[in-house]
Amino acid sequence: MPLKPKAARRDLVDGEVAAALRPFGAIVDLRSDSKDIGMLTFLVNWFRPGVRTAKSASDTAAPDTSIAFKPALVDELRAEHRDLLHLYKNLVAAHQRGDFDAAVLTLKRFTYALRAHLLKENLHLYVYLKHALRDDQESSALMGSMRVEMGKIGRVLNDFVTRYTTSPWDLEVRETLGGELGKIAEILSIRIQQEEEVLYPMYMHPSKYR
C-alpha cells in the first residue's frame, strides 16, 4: 500500500488532533487567550510528521501517522486511574465530614487530574488505535463504539466538575453535590473498568498488529 504524501498525512493528523480536542472546550478554547491557542499549537505540532526522530516515526508509529507507540502509556493511564479514585474518595470524605474548604480544594485537584487524563487518552490512545486497528474490522468497530461511549461518560464527568468549580460554593451547591457524588462514583468506576479490561489491551507496538 503506497504511503500518503507527507502533506496529506499532516492534514489527516491535524484533523484528528482537532477532533480529539473538541470535547474539551473547557480546557482549550480557540476563542480564548493566546495561552490556550499556544497549547493547541503545541499539541498539533507534536503529532505532525517530522517533529520527532526518523526512528520513532518509522519504527513505532501507527500506520500513516507519526503518532508513536509509547511503551509506558498504559501503565501511566492505569496509575492515573488510581490517582483519580483516590482523589474522589478524599472528596467524598471531606464532604461527608463537612470540611467544605477541603472539599473545594480536592474537587479542583480532581478536575485538573481528570481533564489531563481524558486529554491524554484522546490524543495518545484513541487516535493511535484508530490507525493501528485499521485492518482489524472487529477490533476497530469495538474500539470505535467504546470511544463513543467513553466520550459520553467523559462529558458527564467534565460537566460535573465544571458545574461545581464555577458555581458559588453556597449551601444549595453543597447539598446538590452530596446528592451527585454516589452517581458520579459509579460512572467513574464503570469507565475505568471498561477501559482497563477491554480498551487498554488493544494498545500494542505496531509490529504486533501485523
C-alpha positions as CSV (number, residue, x, y, z in Angstrom):
1,M,0.0,0.0,0.0
2,P,1.6,3.3,-1.0
3,L,2.3,5.8,1.7
4,K,0.3,9.0,1.7
5,P,2.3,12.2,0.8
6,K,3.6,14.0,3.8
7,A,1.3,17.0,3.4
8,A,-1.7,14.7,3.2
9,R,-0.7,12.8,6.3
10,R,-0.1,16.1,8.1
11,D,-3.6,17.3,7.3
12,L,-5.0,13.9,8.4
13,V,-3.3,14.0,11.8
14,D,-4.1,17.7,12.3
15,G,-7.8,17.0,11.7
16,E,-7.7,14.1,14.2
17,V,-5.9,16.1,16.8
18,A,-8.5,18.9,16.5
19,A,-11.3,16.3,16.7
20,A,-9.7,14.8,19.8
21,L,-9.6,18.2,21.5
22,R,-13.2,19.1,20.6
23,P,-14.9,17.6,23.6
24,F,-12.5,19.6,25.9
25,G,-13.6,23.1,25.1
26,A,-13.3,23.9,28.8
27,I,-9.6,23.2,28.6
28,V,-8.6,24.6,25.2
29,D,-11.0,27.2,23.8
30,L,-9.8,28.6,20.4
31,R,-11.7,31.8,21.1
32,S,-9.8,32.4,24.4
33,D,-6.4,33.8,25.1
34,S,-3.1,33.2,23.4
35,K,-2.0,30.7,26.1
36,D,-4.8,28.3,25.1
37,I,-4.1,28.8,21.4
38,G,-0.4,28.1,22.1
39,M,-1.3,24.9,23.9
40,L,-3.3,23.7,20.9
41,T,-0.5,24.7,18.5
42,F,2.0,22.6,20.6
43,L,-0.3,19.6,20.7
44,V,-0.9,19.8,16.9
45,N,2.8,20.1,16.2
46,W,3.6,17.2,18.5
47,F,1.7,14.8,16.2
48,R,2.9,16.2,12.9
49,P,5.2,14.1,10.8
50,G,8.8,15.1,11.1
51,V,8.6,16.5,14.6
52,R,10.3,13.5,16.2
53,T,13.2,11.4,15.0
54,A,13.1,9.3,12.0
55,K,13.3,6.2,14.1
56,S,10.2,6.9,16.2
57,A,8.3,7.9,13.0
58,S,9.1,4.8,11.1
59,D,9.5,2.1,13.7
60,T,7.0,2.9,16.4
61,A,4.2,4.9,14.7
62,A,0.8,3.8,13.8
63,P,0.3,3.4,10.0
64,D,0.0,6.6,8.0
65,T,0.7,8.8,11.1
66,S,3.6,9.9,13.1
67,I,1.8,9.1,16.4
68,A,4.4,7.0,18.1
69,F,3.7,4.0,20.3
70,K,4.5,4.8,24.0
71,P,5.5,1.7,25.9
72,A,4.7,3.2,29.3
73,L,1.4,4.7,28.2
74,V,-1.0,2.0,29.6
75,D,0.9,1.9,32.9
76,E,0.6,5.7,33.1
77,L,-3.1,5.6,32.4
78,R,-3.7,2.9,35.0
79,A,-1.7,4.9,37.6
80,E,-3.8,8.0,36.8
81,H,-7.0,5.9,37.3
82,R,-5.8,5.0,40.8
83,D,-5.0,8.7,41.5
84,L,-8.4,9.8,40.3
85,L,-10.1,7.2,42.5
86,H,-8.0,8.3,45.5
87,L,-8.8,12.0,44.9
88,Y,-12.5,11.2,44.5
89,K,-12.5,9.2,47.8
90,N,-10.9,12.2,49.5
91,L,-13.6,14.4,48.0
92,V,-16.4,12.3,49.3
93,A,-14.8,12.0,52.8
94,A,-14.3,15.8,53.0
95,H,-17.9,16.5,52.0
96,Q,-19.2,13.9,54.5
97,R,-17.4,15.4,57.4
98,G,-18.4,18.9,56.5
99,D,-14.9,20.2,55.7
100,F,-16.0,22.2,52.7
101,D,-12.7,24.0,52.2
102,A,-11.0,20.7,51.8
103,A,-13.8,19.5,49.5
104,V,-13.4,22.5,47.2
105,L,-9.6,22.0,47.1
106,T,-9.9,18.3,46.4
107,L,-12.6,18.9,43.7
108,K,-10.2,21.3,41.9
109,R,-7.4,18.8,42.1
110,F,-9.7,16.1,40.8
111,T,-10.8,18.4,38.0
112,Y,-7.3,19.1,36.8
113,A,-6.3,15.4,37.0
114,L,-9.4,14.2,35.2
115,R,-9.1,16.6,32.3
116,A,-5.5,15.9,31.9
117,H,-6.2,12.2,31.8
118,L,-9.1,12.4,29.3
119,L,-7.0,14.6,27.1
120,K,-4.1,12.2,27.2
121,E,-6.4,9.3,26.3
122,N,-7.9,11.2,23.4
123,L,-4.6,12.3,21.9
124,H,-2.3,9.3,22.6
125,L,-4.6,6.3,22.8
126,Y,-7.7,6.7,20.6
127,V,-6.1,8.4,17.6
128,Y,-3.3,5.8,17.7
129,L,-5.7,2.9,17.9
130,K,-7.8,4.2,15.1
131,H,-4.9,3.8,12.7
132,A,-3.3,0.7,14.3
133,L,-6.6,-1.3,14.1
134,R,-7.5,-0.2,10.5
135,D,-7.0,-3.8,9.2
136,D,-8.9,-5.5,12.0
137,Q,-12.6,-4.6,11.4
138,E,-13.9,-6.3,14.5
139,S,-11.5,-4.7,16.9
140,S,-11.7,-1.4,15.1
141,A,-15.5,-1.4,15.4
142,L,-15.3,-2.3,19.1
143,M,-12.8,0.5,19.7
144,G,-14.9,3.0,17.8
145,S,-18.0,2.1,19.8
146,M,-16.1,2.3,23.1
147,R,-14.7,5.7,22.0
148,V,-18.2,7.0,21.6
149,E,-19.4,5.6,24.9
150,M,-16.3,6.8,26.8
151,G,-16.8,10.2,25.2
152,K,-20.3,10.4,26.6
153,I,-19.1,9.4,30.0
154,G,-16.2,11.8,29.8
155,R,-18.6,14.6,29.0
156,V,-20.8,13.7,32.0
157,L,-17.7,13.8,34.3
158,N,-16.5,17.1,32.7
159,D,-19.9,18.7,33.1
160,F,-19.9,17.6,36.7
161,V,-16.6,19.2,37.6
162,T,-17.2,22.3,35.6
163,R,-20.6,22.9,37.3
164,Y,-19.1,22.6,40.8
165,T,-15.9,24.6,40.1
166,T,-17.7,27.5,38.5
167,S,-20.6,27.9,40.9
168,P,-20.7,29.9,44.2
169,W,-19.9,27.5,47.0
170,D,-23.2,28.1,48.9
171,L,-25.4,25.7,50.9
172,E,-27.5,24.8,47.9
173,V,-24.5,23.8,45.9
174,R,-23.0,21.8,48.8
175,E,-26.3,19.8,49.2
176,T,-26.6,19.2,45.4
177,L,-23.0,18.0,45.3
178,G,-23.7,15.5,48.1
179,G,-26.6,14.1,46.1
180,E,-24.4,13.6,43.0
181,L,-21.3,12.1,44.5
182,G,-22.6,8.5,44.5
183,K,-23.8,8.7,40.9
184,I,-20.5,10.1,39.7
185,A,-18.5,7.5,41.6
186,E,-20.4,4.7,39.7
187,I,-19.9,6.4,36.3
188,L,-16.2,6.8,37.1
189,S,-15.8,3.2,38.2
190,I,-17.6,1.9,35.0
191,R,-15.4,3.9,32.7
192,I,-12.2,2.7,34.5
193,Q,-13.2,-0.9,34.4
194,Q,-14.2,-0.9,30.7
195,E,-11.0,0.9,29.7
196,E,-8.7,-1.4,31.6
197,E,-10.4,-4.7,30.7
198,V,-11.2,-4.0,27.0
199,L,-9.5,-1.0,25.6
200,Y,-6.0,-0.9,27.0
201,P,-5.2,-4.5,25.9
202,M,-5.7,-3.3,22.3
203,Y,-2.8,-0.8,22.6
204,M,0.4,-2.5,21.3
205,H,3.6,-1.9,19.4
206,P,2.8,-1.5,15.6
207,S,4.6,-4.8,14.8
208,K,2.0,-6.7,17.0
209,Y,-0.8,-5.8,14.6
210,R,0.8,-7.3,11.5
